[in-house]
């Protein structure tokens, strides 16, 4: 499967805005426009860097995810805004993109010891994906969502 993560740029941002999830999933993840706004607004503070990525299968945009991090920390690496377009779901793109992002974070940030994300408590499909990829529920909550953590072994 040829999945790549490519930065969202002025050349592909409109395509990212056209991505959508199923009606049942709308309350689980914000649309890409909300994640892209965070890059400018920096709601988590000026110390947090935001990197939005388009998920491509071959040459077709299939989804979106964003990396938010505080450089040089061991535990402030977050995956958020993760979605696969409704028309592209069920093909393994989400799992492949998640594993690719984990590998990217591990290789770019050798000091990283854990990667975090949040998941809506009713999103059982995403919870299964995260658990089967090595994430565990921390028992913490943030913004009404469960915090999951992925331990980075070095």
Secondary structure, DSSP 4 states (H G I P E B T S, - for coil): --EEEEE--TTTHHHHHT----GGGTTTS--HHHHHHHHHH-TT-TT-EEEEEEEEETTEEEEEEEEEE-TT-SS-EEEEEEEE-GGGTTSSHHHHHHHHHHHHHHHH-TT--EEEEEEETT-HHHHHHHHHTTEEEEEEEETTEEEEEEE---
